[in-house]
Amino acid sequence: MSGVKLEGVVKQYEGGLQVIHGIDLEIRRGEFVVFVGPSGCGKSTLMRMVAGLESISAGTISIDGRVVNELPPRERDIAMVFQDYALYPHKSVYDNLAFGLKLRKTPAADIAKRVADAAAILKITHLLDRKPRALSGGQRQRVAMGRAIVRNAKLFLFDEPLSNLDALLRSEMRTEIKKLHQRIGATTIYVTHDQVEAMTLAERIVVLDAGRIMQVGTPDEIYQRPVSRFVAGFTGSPPMNFLKATIDVRDGGASIVVGASALAIPDSLRACVQGMHGREVEFGIRPEDIRLAPNGASHAALPATVVVAEPLGAETLVTFECAAGELIARLPPSVKLAPAQPRALSLDMDKLHLFDAASGLSLGMTHRGS
């Protein structure tokens, strides 16, 4: 049975503004699904509709097989973790964790056990007597998560819970959230605009834009086989490079013309571009699929000039300028390059992505890993 099922879900406000356009989605019981997309794409609105905090204009939402359209949040058996923690400042950590259970008239012994179990899972047992003002940001977020855990809910909803934390704490809390899901196995919907969170946490990712689903897939599917330029550009750090190019198919061969350079398409991919001679496309290549060509190399190399190098310890990110625009390469830390230095780039053409210049849709070149 599915954990959550959305069928034809629409959200339209007074005045005719429609922000969610007929969403169909099934989330399996126990699955961790991440909604990701830019600000204003509808991801938080969609999650709030699942929670019952926003009404739906059309369609149905089911949780564990029961339609919940008309049910208030308290009757949907959900637990939410918000961006701002929403802790009671005058209550101790223990009382914050226990408050929802007390409202539900849960027996005191059961409350004590649930709080103790949640505190042990999140390593906050030593904090139970403290008030929120005496906690760090990461500790407050653990308390917010603990308040959800004690509910033993069917569905966990996380609304950008890490956005107020610094980079190190975000990394630590991603690990904690993943371990938490592995331990309790609750169906989970997690909303974020951070593609790193999406890629590291999700079993499946739902990429949204303008209230519509652009693609649903595992992190590997989203990364390796994006269905559009939008999806391709939303994953990866740094994201995929895009260059204007033209397809050249003749004399039994096929190449991508980028500026004045013709880059041969591998035999395994040539069938995908047959009949497309002269078609303008956007050529996509990820930073890790770019290398420096040997000095003097010209075959299948793209002439470029160094713009800036960014040493990061384990790697160096280098921005190059070529005839078709700028692109970023992820290179070994041993590489030393100076601004304005000319270098030829070798692109792994087995990893190329081609997108229609007008629609942005993939031209079917992204079948690797299938």
C-alpha positions in Angstrom: 0.0 0.0 0.0 1.2 3.5 -0.8 2.1 5.8 2.1 0.9 8.9 0.3 -1.0 9.3 -3.0 -1.8 12.5 -4.8 -4.2 12.4 -7.7 -4.9 15.4 -9.9 -4.1 17.8 -7.0 -4.7 21.5 -7.8 -4.3 24.6 -5.7 -6.0 27.8 -6.9 -6.4 30.9 -4.9 -9.2 33.5 -5.1 -8.8 35.6 -8.2 -7.8 32.6 -10.3 -4.1 32.3 -9.4 -3.2 28.6 -9.8 0.0 27.5 -8.1 -0.3 23.7 -8.3 -1.3 22.2 -11.6 -2.7 18.7 -11.4 0.0 16.8 -9.4 -0.1 13.0 -9.6 2.4 11.3 -7.3 2.6 8.1 -5.3 4.9 7.7 -2.4 5.5 4.2 -1.1 5.1 3.4 2.6 8.4 3.9 4.4 9.9 5.8 1.5 12.0 9.0 1.9 11.0 11.5 -0.8 12.4 15.0 -1.3 10.5 17.8 -3.0 13.1 20.1 -4.5 13.0 23.2 -6.8 13.6 26.9 -6.8 11.7 29.4 -4.7 8.1 29.7 -5.7 8.0 26.3 -7.4 5.2 25.1 -5.1 7.1 22.5 -3.1 6.1 23.9 0.4 2.5 24.5 -0.8 2.3 20.9 -1.9 3.6 19.6 1.4 1.3 21.9 3.4 -1.7 20.5 1.4 -0.6 17.0 2.4 -0.4 18.2 6.0 -3.9 19.8 5.8 -2.5 23.3 6.5 -3.6 24.3 3.0 -6.9 23.3 1.4 -6.9 21.7 -2.1 -8.9 23.1 -4.9 -9.2 19.8 -6.8 -8.0 16.2 -6.7 -7.5 13.8 -3.8 -4.8 13.2 -1.2 -4.7 9.8 0.5 -2.5 8.7 3.4 -2.3 4.9 3.9 -5.2 4.4 1.6 -7.6 6.9 3.4 -8.7 10.1 1.6 -7.8 13.0 3.9 -9.1 16.0 1.9 -11.5 17.1 4.5 -9.5 15.9 7.6 -7.8 18.5 9.8 -4.1 18.1 10.4 -4.5 16.5 13.9 -6.5 13.7 12.3 -4.0 12.9 9.6 -1.5 11.2 11.8 1.4 13.3 10.7 4.4 14.9 12.4 6.0 18.0 11.1 9.5 19.6 11.5 9.6 23.3 10.6 12.4 25.6 9.5 12.0 27.8 12.6 11.9 24.9 15.2 8.7 26.2 16.8 9.8 25.3 20.3 8.1 26.7 23.4 10.8 29.0 24.9 9.4 28.8 28.5 9.3 24.9 28.5 12.2 22.5 29.1 13.3 20.2 26.4 11.5 17.4 28.1 8.2 19.4 28.2 8.6 20.4 24.6 8.9 16.8 23.6 6.0 15.7 25.8 3.6 18.6 25.1 1.8 17.1 22.1 1.4 13.8 23.9 -0.1 15.5 27.0 -2.6 17.2 24.8 -3.6 13.8 23.5 -4.1 12.5 27.1 -1.3 9.9 26.7 -0.5 8.1 30.0 2.4 9.6 31.9 4.4 6.4 31.8 4.0 6.1 28.1 5.1 9.8 27.7 8.2 9.2 29.7 9.2 6.2 27.7 8.6 7.9 24.3 10.6 11.0 25.4 13.4 8.9 26.7 13.6 6.8 23.5 13.5 9.8 21.2 16.1 11.6 23.3 18.4 8.6 23.2 18.0 8.3 19.4 18.9 12.0 18.9 21.6 12.1 21.7 19.9 14.8 23.6 19.2 13.0 26.9 21.6 15.3 28.7 19.6 18.3 27.5 16.2 17.4 28.8 16.2 19.9 31.7 17.4 22.8 29.5 15.3 25.6 28.0 15.6 26.2 24.2 17.6 29.5 24.8 20.4 27.4 26.3 20.7 25.2 23.2 22.7 25.6 20.0 20.9 25.7 16.6 21.7 22.0 16.0 20.4 21.0 19.4 17.2 22.9 18.9 16.7 21.1 15.6 17.2 17.8 17.3 14.5 18.7 19.8 12.2 19.7 17.0 12.9 16.3 15.4 12.4 14.6 18.7 8.9 16.2 19.1 8.0 14.5 15.8 9.5 11.1 16.7 7.5 10.8 19.9 4.3 11.0 17.9 4.9 7.6 16.2 3.2 9.1 13.2 2.5 7.5 9.9 4.0 10.4 8.0 6.9 12.7 8.7 7.0 16.1 7.0 10.2 18.2 7.0 9.8 21.8 5.7 13.4 23.1 4.9 14.5 22.2 8.5 18.2 22.9 8.0 18.1 26.3 6.2 18.9 28.3 9.4 22.0 26.3 10.2 25.6 26.9 9.2 27.3 24.7 6.6 28.9 22.3 9.1 25.7 21.8 11.1 23.7 21.3 8.0 26.1 18.5 7.0 25.9 16.9 10.5 22.1 17.2 10.6 21.7 15.6 7.1 23.5 12.6 8.5 21.3 12.5 11.6 18.1 12.7 9.6 19.3 9.9 7.3 20.2 7.7 10.3 16.9 8.6 11.9 14.9 7.4 8.8 16.9 4.2 8.6 16.1 3.5 12.2 12.4 4.3 12.3 11.4 3.7 8.7 8.5 6.3 8.6 7.2 7.6 5.3 8.9 10.9 4.9 8.4 14.0 2.7 11.2 16.5 2.9 11.1 19.9 1.3 14.3 21.8 0.3 15.7 24.2 -2.3 19.2 22.7 -1.6 20.1 20.1 -4.2 22.9 18.7 -2.0 20.2 17.9 0.7 18.0 16.3 -2.0 20.8 14.2 -3.5 22.2 12.9 -0.1 18.9 12.3 1.7 16.3 11.1 -0.9 15.4 7.6 -2.0 13.5 9.5 -4.7 13.5 13.1 -5.7 10.6 15.1 -7.1 11.8 18.1 -9.0 9.2 20.8 -9.2 8.9 24.1 -11.2 6.0 26.5 -11.4 3.7 24.1 -9.7 4.4 21.1 -12.0 6.5 18.0 -11.6 9.5 18.1 -14.0 10.9 14.7 -13.1 10.6 12.0 -10.4 13.5 9.5 -9.9 16.3 8.3 -7.7 19.2 10.6 -7.1 21.2 8.7 -9.7 18.4 8.9 -12.3 18.0 12.6 -11.8 21.7 13.2 -12.0 22.6 10.9 -14.8 19.5 11.0 -16.9 17.8 14.4 -16.5 14.8 14.8 -18.8 15.3 18.5 -19.4 17.9 21.3 -19.2 16.0 22.6 -16.1 16.5 19.4 -14.2 20.1 19.0 -15.4 21.0 22.5 -14.2 19.4 22.0 -10.8 21.6 19.1 -9.7 25.3 19.0 -9.2 27.6 21.3 -7.4 28.8 23.1 -9.5 25.9 22.4 -11.8 26.1 21.1 -15.4 27.8 23.3 -18.0 25.7 24.4 -21.0 27.1 25.6 -24.3 25.3 26.5 -27.5 26.1 24.0 -30.2 25.0 22.5 -33.6 24.6 18.9 -34.6 26.7 17.9 -37.7 25.7 14.5 -39.3 27.3 13.6 -42.6 29.5 11.0 -44.3 28.5 8.3 -41.8 29.8 10.3 -38.8 28.3 12.7 -36.3 29.7 15.5 -34.2 28.7 18.4 -32.0 30.0 21.7 -33.3 30.9 24.0 -30.3 32.2 27.3 -31.6 34.7 26.3 -34.2 35.4 22.9 -32.7 33.8 19.7 -33.9 33.6 17.1 -31.1 32.9 13.5 -32.4 29.8 11.8 -30.9 30.6 8.2 -29.8 29.3 5.4 -32.1 27.0 4.2 -29.3 25.2 7.5 -29.4 25.1 8.4 -33.1 21.7 6.8 -33.7 20.2 9.4 -31.4 21.1 12.3 -33.7 20.3 10.8 -37.1 18.2 13.3 -39.1 19.2 16.2 -36.9 21.9 17.7 -39.1 22.1 21.5 -38.6 19.9 21.5 -35.5 20.7 24.0 -32.8 21.0 22.5 -29.3 22.4 23.1 -25.9 25.4 20.9 -25.2 25.6 19.8 -21.5 28.7 18.4 -19.8 29.3 18.1 -16.0 32.5 19.6 -14.4 33.8 16.2 -13.5 33.7 15.1 -17.2 36.2 17.7 -18.3 39.9 17.2 -18.3 43.0 19.0 -19.6 44.0 17.8 -23.0 47.7 17.0 -23.4 49.7 20.0 -24.6 49.6 20.2 -28.4 46.5 18.0 -28.7 43.9 19.1 -31.2 41.8 16.0 -31.8 38.5 16.1 -29.9 39.8 19.1 -27.8 38.1 22.3 -27.1 40.4 25.4 -27.0 39.8 27.5 -23.9 41.4 30.2 -21.7 41.6 30.1 -17.9 39.4 32.7 -16.2 39.8 31.8 -12.5 41.0 28.8 -10.5 39.5 28.0 -7.1 41.6 25.5 -5.0 39.4 23.6 -2.6 41.9 21.2 -1.1 40.6 17.9 -2.5 40.0 19.4 -5.9 40.3 22.6 -7.9 37.4 24.2 -9.7 38.6 26.1 -12.8 36.4 28.4 -14.9 37.4 28.5 -18.6 36.2 30.7 -21.4 35.7 29.1 -24.8 34.2 30.3 -28.1 30.7 29.2 -27.0 30.8 30.6 -23.4 32.1 29.8 -19.9 32.4 26.3 -18.4 33.7 25.0 -15.1 35.9 21.9 -14.8 36.6 19.9 -11.6 40.3 19.1 -11.8 42.8 17.4 -9.4 44.4 19.7 -6.7 47.8 19.2 -8.3 46.7 21.2 -11.4 48.2 24.7 -11.3 46.8 27.2 -13.8 47.1 31.0 -14.2 44.5 33.4 -15.4 44.5 34.0 -19.1 46.5 30.8 -19.7 45.3 29.0 -22.9 44.6 25.3 -22.5 42.8 22.7 -24.6 40.0 20.8 -22.8 39.2 17.1 -23.3 35.5 16.3 -22.8 34.2 12.8 -22.0 31.8 12.6 -24.9 30.3 9.4 -23.5 28.8 11.6 -20.8 27.4 14.3 -23.1 23.8 15.6 -22.7 21.9 17.3 -25.5 18.9 19.5 -25.0 16.6 21.1 -27.5 17.4 24.8 -27.8 13.7 25.8 -27.8 12.0 23.5 -25.4 14.9 22.5 -23.2 13.9 18.9 -23.3 16.5 16.1 -23.5 17.2 14.8 -27.0 17.5 11.2 -25.7 21.2 11.3 -25.1 21.0 10.6 -21.4 20.5 6.9 -21.3 23.8 6.0 -19.5 23.5 3.8 -16.4 20.2 2.3 -17.5 
